[in-house]
Every structure is written in structure tokens, then in C-alpha cells.
Amino acid sequence: MEQIWKLYGFCQEPFGKHLQPSQRTDIVLMALEKTTEDCAVEDDEWSEIILDMVLSQPSSWLMDVPVIMSFIHRHMKSSSTSVQQTLFSVLEILAYQFPRDVLMSVLIYLPPNDSTLRIWKNMIYCPKSSENVLDVLCTVLMEEEICGIPTGDLGLLRLTVPEILQSIHRNLKRRLASLQQTLFSLLNMLTNLFPRDLLTAVLLHLPQNDSTTLDIWKRVLAPTVTSGMHLQELCRVFQDQQLCMIFSITAVDFGLLCMAVMCPTEEILQELCNPDLFQMFLKIESLPLLWLVLRGLVLLSERPETAREIQALLPDIMETLQFGNAHVTLNALTIFKNIMNHLGKMEARPIALELAGKLLYLFNHVSGEVRESSILLFEDVIEAVVWWQKGEMKRKVRRGLLPLFFRSSDEISSVAQAAREALTACARFLKWQELEHQAEKRDVLGSACPPFFGT
């Protein structure tokens, strides 16, 4: 066998074509064996040549996945850095080329110990293989024979929820449309299997000021996914002492945020209406938690009596616009709109100038909903100033004319309509009759500008 092994290293592919699959596996294993033990320099050089050829043609040489995975597992405890690198290189190619076979080996055939855990973590960490592994994991978890396995027998997945979540996060960042639905489906299944572990991992193991993290959090707490059991688990998550220490919030106070995703009954709204606590929550530097905070404030802003209770929080709510996240920003804009509708524009006077300046930057937001909401709110805010503020407000209104003019030809018709109406309101505020006439004319004719202005 050793003579055949060296002959392959010398002749390479022409000779390899005459070998049976089992013989090819033997050659691969011998090359790996020589790599993981002390051997002659000559043998070490042959091993390197053979492994390079094997990894360049994995479909022809790495077909017997269970056997090769068993070898990797047996030698995973080696303290040699070079051995570890070799094993992980083979594992990465295996996971990329045969993700299902590798996944089944890890979940079912390999013993559940530290070596298997290291193998699994490496598979979901490697950029090259993680996409395929997550795709296959989603498919496998949907299969009846796998779904029938008790959750306790999927301990490897439970132990590595943070790593799986981090891998999902990295792949979602790539914004691949073909992969996005698969990853969200996988999130749904993991939420059903391990709700507490997943919710905790989002808050402890993902970047907190990241929009993708918030996308994951919203998906996990979506009404179509969230059940009574999930809400109970969320409440238990907020009892976690590590979480309380990180965010400097007591478990009792944290419990208020659970109500933001509950059905807003009279009793819940009364308990939720705690302005002092919300003022502290609004300073949390975590988009997932901030989204819950604003979601609760949206519920309170929908009723005149509770909207009056939270109007003092408007300056703090305005500060959340700095994050630029579409979900957070839309909630904040909705709160402003609701309070002004229920209590009148006078309530926005103390912050009208500052708010108008912040809204200007949202006219060009990537989200069409944010563009439309900010433009509509701007129209109301410019009318909320008192007489001594009008000079400063006029300067802000003039700054908004050009962005509004461009947005009046926005590709989203509702945004374009809102921009045309805001242009008319700005012209009236400035008392520019010619601009008002042109704005009203554009409103009647629709998008009068050539396509260039909408780009």
C-alpha cells in the first residue's frame, strides 16, 4: 500500500484513474496518517503533494465521508498546529462538497464529545462551507425522521446556538436573496426548538447596534412565529442575571418590555404606562431592546390618555433617530405622528426646530417608508413653531426644498405625492407664491420632472 501511495504521489492523476473508490480513500487516509504522526521528511513531502491533489479534486477522492470524518474526529485532539490546520482544511472542503453527509456524521454518527463539538463549530464558522451547511441544516430539520428526534438528542445544536446564530448573521450580511429565505426558515425552526437559547444568544453574542441583528430579533418575535410559550421564554430571558448586569437593568424592570409584544389589553396598557422607566430604557445601546421599547411607546401613543403621559419623552425619542435603522426610525416617527394627532402640534413646539433638522436627513433614507413618514411629519412640524422660532425654521425649510423637489419624482408614488404636498406646505410657510403655484401645478400633473430628478 505504501508503494502504491508513493507511486500515486509521483504519477498523480493518470495513475489515480485506475483505482477503485475504496483504494482512493486508503490513499487519502495514508496521506493524512503520515501528516499526523512523526515520519521521514520524504514521507512528509509526499503527503503534502498528495493532499494538495486530493483537495483540488474532492469529488473524486473524498467520497467516503463517514470514514474520513471518523479519522478527523480521532485526531482532533492533536496538539500540533500544523496537524490541526491540515484536518480543518480537509474538513472545510468536505463540508463544502458534501454538506449533507458531513452534517449527518456530526449529528448522528460521531460520538457527542468535545472533538465533535470542535468539528461542528468549525463547519459553521468557515466562510466557504457555512452557507452550504446552514442550507442543508434547514432541509434536514424539516425532514420527518429528524423532527421526530427528541430535542434532548439534538444537544449539539443546542450547545452551539450562539455559533449557529453568528453564522446566520454573517451570511445574512451578504444580502444574498437566494439564501435569505432559507436562513429565516432556519431561524424559525431553531426558535421553536430552543427559544430561550436563541433569544439569549441574540442579546449576548451578536453586535447590538447592527441592523442585521435587529432583523433577526424581529423575525424571532414575529407574530406568525411567536406563541404564548415564546413569550414566556422571553420573560425568562429577561430574568437572566448576566443580561441584567450587561444592560444595568433589574429583572423586574426588564419584565416591562415583555408587554410590548403582548396583545394590548386595558390591563397591559395601564401597567405598560411607566414614563420614568421608559426614559431609562431609551438610553439602552441595543437595537433589539430599543425596538421593544419603541414598540411599547407606539402602543401607548395610540390612545389620547396614554399619549399625554409619554409626551415628556419626545426629546429622548427624537435621539433614537440617530441610529438610522429603518425599523427603529419608523417606530419613532409613528410616535411623533400619533402624539401630534391626539394632542395637537403645540406638543411638538419645544423640539420642533431640532426635529425638523433631523427629519431633513431622512428624506433620502434607503427605506421608502421612512422617506414618506419623515416628509409627512416635516409638513406638520414646520407649522408647530411659535413666532420667535420662525426665522430659524425658515432656514431649515429652505434646506429641505431641493431634497423635496427631487423626491417629488420618487419611484414610489406615495413618497412622490408626500413630497409634492410638503413642497406646497413649505411654499406657504415661506410665503413664496410662485413656488406654491409650481408645487400645486406639479401636484395636479403628477411627476412632471424627467427621470433624472428621481435618481
Buried (B, 14 or more C-beta within 10 A) or exposed (E): EEEBBBEBBEEEEEEBEEBEEEBBBBBBBBBBBBBBEEEEEEBBEBBBBBBEBBBEEBEBBBBBBEBBBBBBBEBBEBEBEEBBEBBBEBBBBBBBBBBBBBBBBBBEBBEEEEBBBBBBBBBBBBEEBBBBBBBBBBBBBEEEEBEEEEEEEBEBBBBBBBBBBBBBBBBBEEEEEEBBEBBBBBBBBBBBBBBBBBBBBBBBBBEBEBBBBBBBBBBBBBEEBBEEEBBEBBBBBBEBEEBBEEBEBEBEBBBBBBBBBBEBEEEBBEEBBBBEBBBBBBEBEBBBBBBBBBBBBBBBBBBEEBBBBBBEBBEBBBEBBEBBBBBBBBBBBBBBBBBBBBBEBEBBBBBBBBBBBBBBEBBEBEBBBBBBBBBBBBBBBBBBBEEEBBEBBBEBBEEBBEBBBBBBBBEBEBBBBBBBBBBBBBBBBBEBEEBBEBBBEBBEEEBBBEEEBBE
